[in-house]
Amino acid sequence: MRIADLYVRVSTDEQADRGFSQRNQEEVLVRYCKNNGIEVNRIVYEDFSAKTFFRPEWSKLLGQLGEKGNKSNLILFTKWDRFSRNAGDAYMMINTLRNLGVEPQAIEQPLDLPFLKTK
């Protein structure tokens, strides 16, 4: 069974004006999960820049994913820029997540990154 944590991030008021609001992202992600038979475990809201992964809510989520008994095997976000704005850091984080048994995916920009798959 696919169980997802939904990651909803904004960093400026301007993003809310352009349709990147947390409410909009949440609605899109929840609808996607419902339409694809994915159970939602938790929704994480972040109001922080994606220049690095040193973000309060992301750090908390990463810790929870590493705990014994974690149910989530997906992290979903709307677009890759909600996840990271630094390609090198994003690739490293994708590998970290995969080593935890968690697959990250942007539902509006899905990618298959087989070169990052772990054993």
C-alpha positions, 0 to 999 in steps of 0.5 A: 500500500502506498502511504504518503506524507504531503509536503506543502511549502511557500517562502514568500507572500508573492507565491500565495498570489501566484497560486502557490498558496499552502491551501492550493498545494494541499488541495491539489495533493489531497485530490491526487492521493484520493484519485490514485488510491494513496493514503495520506499519513500526514501533511507538513506545512513549511514557510521557509526557503528551499535554497537548502534543506536546513528547514525546521519542518523538513528536518522534523519530517526527515527525523520522523521518516527515520524512526522505527514504525514509520508508515510512509513510503512516499513524499509528495509535493506539487512541483520540484521547486517546492522540494528544493531549488538546488539540484545537487542537494536535491539529488543527495536528499533523494538518495537519503530518502530512498535509503529510508525506503521513501520515494519523493515525487512532484505530482505535477512534474513526475520524474523517473530517476532510475540512476538514483535508485538504491539497492 
